Amino acid sequence: MDKIKLSDQLGAMAIIDALHAQQIAVDEHLDLPLLRQKISQRIRDYYQQSGMAVNDELIEEGVKTWFKHRLSYQSPALTLSQRIGTSLYLTSPKWLKGLSVLLLCIMLFTGYRIYDSHRQQEALNSSLAVQINRSHDLTGIADYIKGTLDVANKAALVWATRPLADVDDKVNGMLAQFARQQPQTLAIADAREQREAQLQALIALNDRQRDLLQNASSLIGDVPRLLRADGSLQKITTDPQFPVLLAQSSDVAAKFEAAKRAILENSPTMEAAVAEVSPVIEQQKKRAERAALFEEKKNKLLGLPLSSHDRKTVSDFIAGQARIQAENENMNVAVPTEWIASLNRLDEMYAYIVEPLTFIVVDRIGEKSGVERTYDESGGRSWYLIAEAINSRGVPQAVWVKDSETGRERKTTTFGIRISQAEYEKLKKDKQDDGHIDNYIVGNKPANQLNIRYQRPVMNGRILSW
């Protein structure tokens, strides 16, 4: 068996002795009758040794009372602060949760107030910056308006001087008022209440300045219109033909006066009024050109060596064409077709007069040389030879012929000339002999003459269809 250490044995015995002593003490305290008896006896012995006579019932009552309260806790008297603290501690599970929620709410509310105050401060600073920039922009607009007026006052004007001066006076008055009201520098206050007051005052001032500049801008908008209208009308008057056209045409004079009046009155329609002048002038120029061309062709015709009879006929013809020109001169087209037709008739009349023509009976295969007309209503009959005009180059030339049956007139190379029945029979027999007409000459028109000298008997009456 291994050797046991003395120190281990003594340590274990010390523990056993302590436990045994504790067990004895516990047993003594737990054996209450024996404990009360011992205590009562010791008390009696004490009082006897002291020479005091104490009744046994009193000793027993005192011991009994002692044992009754010896294992109960008797709390000491507490102060007011101790009682409050104790009460709060004992009830802490109830109120501590609510206090935590309250403290959290207070912290959140305080944090929000701080955040909101910071946000409002930033918004206030941003609003102030916007209004300050807006104030600078308004100053820029005022400078632009002033510059526009300065440029306009340097322009060379004729009719827009007075209305431009009126605009200049009104706008300069508004700009002077703007300059008086506009702050040169703006010191931002430190206190929030003062900043808010500055913001509201600056907003109100900027609104008033904006309205003032809007009114000035509406007036300055007339300046470019006046410059354009005056410049356009001046450009029109630089045309070398303008004075003559103004004196000749009442339309040009009326439009020009209307344009000047519109500029002088600064009318909203002045640009439109000026724009109406040029078309009237161009139209009058075209009229003058056509009139000059008509006069040239007229003089060319009348300059021909004509007989008195032919000259009268030509003069009547020219007068008729002049009436056509006059009737169509106010048409709203660049060149009326009636004008062109009338000028062409003058050219054709000139070509007809100066060209020597020979009128012959048409003698071509497949074409009629004469026709017989029978009128159903009256039962009457008439006879026509079919003729054409040949010029000096041997080429058929179109001439103007008026149809005696329809009253219509047109230009044609072949037409019918009325002849007697006997003449018609001669023509018929001539063609039946060999299929051609030997006597084909009808007449001739010498140069510079109107009338045809007929070499065979003809009658009044011409036809254009058969």
Secondary structure, 3 states (H helix, E strand, C coil): CCCCCHHHHHHHHHHHHHHHHHHHHHHHHHCHHHHHHHHHHHHHHHHHHCCCCCCHHHHHHHHHHHHHHCCCCCCCCCCHHHHHHHHHHHCHHHHHHHHHHHHHHHHHHHHHHHHHHHHHHHHHHHHHHHHHHHHHHHHHHHHHHHHHHHHHHCCCCCCCHHHHHHHHHHHHHHHHHHHHHCCCCCCCCCCHHHHHHHHHHHHHHHHHHHHHHHHHHHHHCHHHHHHHHHHHHHHHHCCCCHHHHHHHCHHHHHHHHHHHHHHHCCCCCHHHHHHCHHHHHHHHHHHHHHHHHHHHHHHHHHCCCCCHHHHHHHHHHHHHHHHHHHHCCCCCCCCCHHHHHHHHHHHHHHHHHHCCEEEEECCCCCCCCEEEEECCCCCCEEEEEEEEEECCCCCECCEEEECCCCCCEEEECEEEEEECHHHHHHHHHHHHHHCCCCCCEEEEECCCCCCCEECCCCCCCEECCC
